[in-house]
Every structure is written in C-alpha cells, then in structure tokens.
Amino acid sequence: MESVGLSHQASFQSRNVPKPKSIDWAQLVLKYYAPATNYVGFHFEKYDHFINTPVIRSQIRNLQVRDEGHYTVYLPAIDDKFLIPILHQLPHVNWQVFSKHALSSYTSKNVQVNLIDNEQYNDSLASCTGLLTGGGFEGPAEALFLGKKLLVVPMKFQYEQQCNAFALKKFGVPVIWGSNKNWLPVLKEWIAGGSALHFNYPDETAGMIDRLVKQFAR
C-alpha cells in the first residue's frame, strides 16, 4: 500500500539537503522517521524534485510589514536568566522577548518580556528589524519571507535544528552554535552589519494538494 509523508523532515530523504558532515545516530533516526513509500518535503529551498518551499501561514502572508526598530526574540529552549543579561549588554537595542519561562509579562531595562501570544508575536515580527530565534523551520522561514534580518541559535543536540542552521548559514544567515559560549560579539556584528534576506515563497499549497489527490487517490 502506498503512503505519502508530508513534512519538513521528509526533505531529509534527499542527499541534496545541506547537512553537517558528521554522521551519527540522529541522522539515521531522521532518515527513517515516519517512513512512507512517497515523500513530499518542505525546506528553505527546492533542493530536490519532491521538495517544496515552506508553507507560510495566511496570518503571516497578510501582515503589514514595517520596521519599528526593535528586535524580536523567540528562544524557548533558553532560560530568560541566561538570555536577558546578554541582551542588557546591548542597551541601545530594544528587545521584545517571547518567553515560555516567564510567569507574567515585564520590562527589564531595554528588554520587554512577553508571554507567548500568537497575535502579539506576529505583530512584533511584522514590525521588527530582525528575529533572533532557534534552529526550527517555521520561524526562520517566516522571517525570510517577511525580509527580516535573521540570527539562529540551534539546540546543541537537536540534529534537525543543526541541519536547518547549516542550510541557513549557506545563505549567509549568522549562527550561534552550541559550542559558542560568548554570544555578544556575534550579536554586535549582526546588529551593526547584518543584512536581511528576502525569499519569495509563493502559496503553492492548493496546487500541491490537488496534484497529490490526482496521483494517489484511487
């Protein structure tokens, strides 16, 4: 029986997808994650015939993009107690942090800490100069679509995030790797000279689903 796997992870079935040179058990797990007879993958670029560009949600496509001068931060794997003292060392920058760790919203010097709220985050992203985020897929893809500066911090032992960061680095997106204990120089360079990339990710979802139905619905 035929099956179709649709996901970002499905793109890793292709040898063309950028990956770190090191090979470990995590790469093998990702390769055989949710096995299917056919794959439809999503990635930052069409690296192979079965890979599509990211699906950008309508809320992001409909945003009014502008630059109000702040930087948006979404790093759920990193505790505020580590992050905020670093951001304090860049006092001329206004930071809007969306935190899974805070119990309530608050302001600390130049850092505004917000609870997770989708609508508020979308507005912050639409109006920011740049996004500091993890090595996931959707967040960086949305920043690229909106033409925002991007800096990613992949989780140290999360192979998928390491691969995403590796792919983004090839585009010129700066990365803070897990081995980097001193974030400040990277942040300063990014704020002072980092440039935004703007990727045109057309809305191809309806056409893709239509093709899949015609191909596999029997």
N, C-alpha and C positions, 0 to 999 in steps of 0.2 A: 504494500500500500504506500502511495506517495504522500509525503508531508512537506510542508513549507515552513521554514524557520525565518521569521522577520524580526530583526533586531540589530542593534549596533554590534553585538557580539558575533552575529553571523558574518560580518565583514571580515573577521579574523580567519575565516576559511581560506581567504586569498593569500598567496605568498607575496602579493604586491603591496599589502598594507604595511606601512612602516612599523617596525618593532625594534626594541633594543636587541643588540647582538647576543646577549646572554640567553641561554636556553635553560629553563628549569621546569619543575613540575607544574607551575602555574600556567605556563604556556600550553602544556599538554591538556590541562583541565579546560582551558578556554577553547582550545581547538575542538574538544569533544563535548562542550557544553550544549545541552539541549539538541541532540543530534536529529537531523532531518534528512530527507532524500534530496531536497532542494533548498536553496538559501537565497534570501533577499536581505542584503546588508545595508547599513547606513553608516556613512563616515564623512569626515570633513571634505573629502574629495572623492571623485569616482575612480577609485584605484583599479577596479575590475568591472567586467561586464554585468555582474549581478549586484554591484554596489551603487547605491543612490546617495545623493546629498541629503543632509539632515532634514527631518520633518520639523518645520518651525511652526509652533502652535499659533493659532489665529490671534490670541491675545498679544503676542509679540509682534506679529505682522502689522497689527493695527495701531501700534504705539506711535505717539507723536515724538519723534526723536529730536533731541536738542542736547546742548551741553551747558549745564549749570555749574560746572567746575568741581564737583565733588567726585570721590572715588567710591564705588560700591564694593563691598566685601562679602563674600559668602564662602566660608571655610568651615563647614560643620564638623570636620574631624579634628579641628584645632581649638583648644580651650581659650576662652577670652583672656584668661590670666596670662597666657603666653603672648597672645596676639596684640592686645591693647598697649602694653608698654612699648612694643616696637613701633606702633603707629604714633604714639606720643612723641617719638624722636623725629617725626616729620611734622612739626607744629604748623607749618604753612599750608598743609593739606587738610581738607575736610573729608573725613571718612564716614561712610554710612555702612555700618556693620549689621548684618542679619545673622543673629545668633541662635543656636539651638541650646545654648548653655545658660543664657540669662533668664532670670525669673520674671523680669519686667524690663521695659524699655528705660534707658537712662542715657545721660550725656556725660562723658569724661573728657574734659579739655576739648580737643579737636575731633573727638570720636563720638559719633552718635550711634548707640547700640539699640537695635530694634529686635523685637520678637519676630519670628518667621510669619510673614503675611504675604501671600502671593501678589495681591494687588499693589501693596506698598513696595514690594521688591521690584515688580515690573516697572513702576513709575521711577524708582531710583535708578534702575538700569537704563531706562529710556533717556534720563536726564544727566547721566554721569559722564565723566571724561573717560574713565576706564573701569574695568572689572578685575578684581583680584579674587580668584576662585580656585577650586580644586581641579583635579585632573579628570573630572567626569566628562560626559559627552554633550548633554543638552545645554548646560550653562555656557561653556565656551562657544558652542555653535551659535547660540543666540547672540552672544557678543560680536562674533564675526559677522553675522547677518546684519546687525544694527550699526556696524562700523565703529565699534568701541575699542579702545586700547585694551589689551588683554595680558594678564600675567597669571600663570597657573602654578599651583603647588600640589603635585600628585602625591597621594598617600604612598609611603615608602614601600610597603609590601603588597600593594594592590596592582597586580600585573596589568589589568586593563587600563588603569589610570596612567601607569608608566608608559604604555603604548600610545595612549592619547597625547600625552605630553611630548613624547618622541616625535609624533606626527606634527604637532603644533610647532615644535622647535624648528622643523624643516621649513615652515612658512616664515620663520623669523620671530615667533612669539617667545618671549623670555620665560624661563622655567626656573623655579626654585626647587631643586631636588632634595630628597630627604637627607642627604649627606651634608647639605649646606647648613651650618649652624648659625651663620651670620646673614640674616635677610637684608639688613639695612643697605649695603652697597647696591644690591640688585634693585631694591625698591627705589632708591635715589636715582639710579640710572634710568629706570623705567619711567618715572615721573618726569624727569628732566628731558629725556630724549626719545622715549619710546613712541612709536607711531602706530596709528590704528590701521588695521586691515579691514577691507570691506568685501565680503563674499556674497555673491548673488546666488541665493538658494531659492530657486523657483518652487512654487507649490505644485508638486507633481503627484501628490498622494492619490487623488481620484483616478488619474490615468494609470498609475501603478496597480491599484486595486482592480481596476477594470481588466487589465492585462492578466493578472493572476487568476481572476474568475474565469476568463475565457480559456486560459491554459489548463487549469486544474479542475474546474467544475465539470463533472461528467455524470 
